[in-house]
Amino acid sequence: MKPIKLIVLDVDGVLTDGKLYIGSDGNEIKAFHTQDGMGISLARHVGIKLAIISGRSSAAVTKRAAELKFDHVYQGIHEKVDVLYDIMSEHGVTLEEVCYVGDDINDLPILQIVGFAAAPNNAVELVKEHVDFIAKANGGEGAVREIIEHILKQTYNYNEVLFEFLNGKVKITQ
């Protein structure tokens, strides 16, 4: 696997379980998994750029992405490939250095062109047929963390990454 320099995530069905919770007041609520957040922090720690490209717009996504310090957040985007190329250009990244995580057919145009395509376990079957890695976890239940750990284990000494991330407080041996 070529080192990944940019991880791009869909939101609904990837960072969340894909369910839309809309109250009678019109406010949308989304549940995010804290383990995904830690995985995102680990990716950022090694210098991987992070982006969200979502077809829907949500204040909850804006808030969570700010907490996790995403480099780019694009919402309400239906032509995701064009946005991907803009992000790649800004960071000097090639398609081979991009991981995209998606779960539904609207993600296929990007999944088919990036260097590393991944999906949560509950992605639709057609998506699963076109990715390099399928997480054991479902979207919103740690799939993003699992995918990031897979990437880090393929291209870094993962135990060293953890040791550095934890400021030498814990030594991991396996």
C-alpha positions in Angstrom: 0.0 0.0 0.0 1.3 3.4 -0.9 1.4 5.8 2.1 -1.9 7.6 2.5 -1.6 11.3 2.8 -5.3 12.2 2.7 -8.4 10.5 4.2 -11.7 11.6 3.0 -14.9 10.5 4.7 -18.6 10.5 3.8 -20.7 11.1 6.9 -24.1 9.4 7.0 -23.4 5.6 7.2 -19.7 6.1 7.8 -19.2 8.5 10.7 -22.8 7.8 11.8 -25.0 4.8 11.7 -26.8 6.3 8.7 -30.1 7.0 10.6 -31.5 10.5 10.4 -32.9 11.7 13.7 -35.1 14.8 13.0 -37.1 16.3 15.8 -40.5 18.0 15.4 -38.6 21.3 15.7 -36.6 20.4 12.5 -33.3 20.0 14.4 -31.2 17.1 13.2 -29.3 14.9 15.7 -26.4 12.6 14.8 -24.5 10.1 16.9 -20.8 9.9 16.4 -18.5 7.2 17.9 -15.7 8.4 20.2 -13.4 5.6 18.9 -13.7 7.0 15.4 -12.6 10.4 16.9 -9.5 8.8 18.4 -8.7 7.2 15.1 -9.0 10.5 13.4 -6.7 12.0 16.0 -4.1 9.3 15.4 -4.2 9.9 11.6 -3.8 13.7 12.2 -0.9 12.9 14.6 1.1 11.2 11.8 0.4 14.1 9.4 -2.5 12.7 7.4 -4.8 15.4 6.1 -8.5 14.8 6.8 -11.6 15.8 4.9 -15.4 15.3 4.9 -17.4 15.4 1.7 -21.1 14.8 2.5 -24.2 15.0 0.4 -26.2 16.4 3.3 -25.7 19.5 5.4 -25.8 19.4 9.2 -24.8 21.7 12.0 -23.9 18.5 14.0 -21.3 17.6 11.4 -19.9 21.1 11.4 -19.5 20.9 15.2 -18.0 17.4 15.3 -15.6 18.2 12.4 -14.4 21.3 14.2 -13.8 19.3 17.4 -11.7 16.8 15.5 -9.9 19.5 13.6 -10.7 18.3 10.1 -8.7 20.1 7.4 -11.7 20.4 5.0 -15.5 20.0 5.5 -17.7 20.1 2.5 -21.5 19.6 3.0 -24.4 19.5 0.5 -22.1 18.2 -2.2 -23.5 16.0 -4.9 -20.5 16.0 -7.3 -17.9 14.8 -4.8 -15.1 14.0 -7.3 -14.7 17.7 -8.2 -14.3 18.6 -4.6 -11.8 15.7 -4.1 -9.6 17.1 -6.9 -9.6 20.6 -5.4 -8.5 19.2 -2.0 -5.8 17.1 -3.6 -4.5 20.0 -5.6 -4.3 22.2 -2.5 -2.2 19.6 -0.7 -0.2 18.2 -3.6 -1.6 14.7 -3.2 -2.1 12.1 -5.9 -5.1 9.7 -6.2 -2.9 6.9 -5.1 -2.3 8.7 -1.8 -6.0 9.1 -1.0 -8.2 6.9 1.1 -11.9 7.4 0.7 -14.5 5.8 3.0 -18.1 5.5 1.7 -21.1 3.4 2.2 -23.6 4.0 -0.7 -23.8 4.2 -4.4 -23.2 8.0 -4.5 -19.7 7.3 -3.2 -18.8 4.9 -6.1 -17.3 7.6 -8.4 -14.7 8.4 -5.8 -14.2 4.9 -4.5 -13.3 3.7 -8.0 -10.5 6.2 -8.5 -8.7 6.5 -5.2 -5.6 4.5 -4.1 -7.4 3.0 -1.1 -11.1 2.6 -1.0 -12.8 1.4 2.2 -16.3 0.9 3.5 -18.0 0.0 6.8 -19.5 -3.5 7.2 -23.0 -2.2 6.7 -22.3 -0.5 3.3 -24.5 -1.6 0.4 -23.3 -4.7 -1.4 -22.4 -2.8 -4.6 -20.0 -0.6 -2.7 -18.5 -3.6 -0.9 -17.7 -5.1 -4.3 -15.6 -2.0 -5.3 -13.5 -1.4 -2.2 -10.1 -2.6 -1.0 -11.0 -3.0 2.6 -14.3 -3.6 4.5 -14.3 -2.9 8.2 -15.8 -5.4 10.5 -17.6 -2.6 12.3 -20.6 -0.8 11.0 -20.7 2.9 10.2 -21.0 5.0 13.4 -19.8 2.0 15.4 -16.0 2.3 15.0 -15.5 1.5 11.3 -13.5 4.7 10.7 -11.2 3.8 13.6 -10.7 0.3 12.2 -9.9 1.6 8.7 -7.4 4.2 10.0 -5.7 1.6 12.2 -5.4 -0.7 9.2 -3.8 2.2 7.2 -1.4 3.0 10.0 -0.4 -0.6 10.6 0.4 -1.0 6.9 2.6 2.1 6.6 3.9 2.9 10.1 5.2 1.1 13.1 1.8 1.3 14.8 3.2 0.7 18.3 5.6 3.6 17.9 2.8 5.8 16.7 0.8 5.0 19.9 3.9 5.5 22.1 4.5 8.9 20.5 0.8 9.8 20.6 0.6 9.0 24.3 3.8 11.0 25.0 5.7 7.9 26.1 3.3 7.2 28.9 2.5 3.7 27.7 4.7 1.3 25.9 2.8 -1.2 23.7 4.4 -4.5 23.0 3.0 -7.3 20.9 
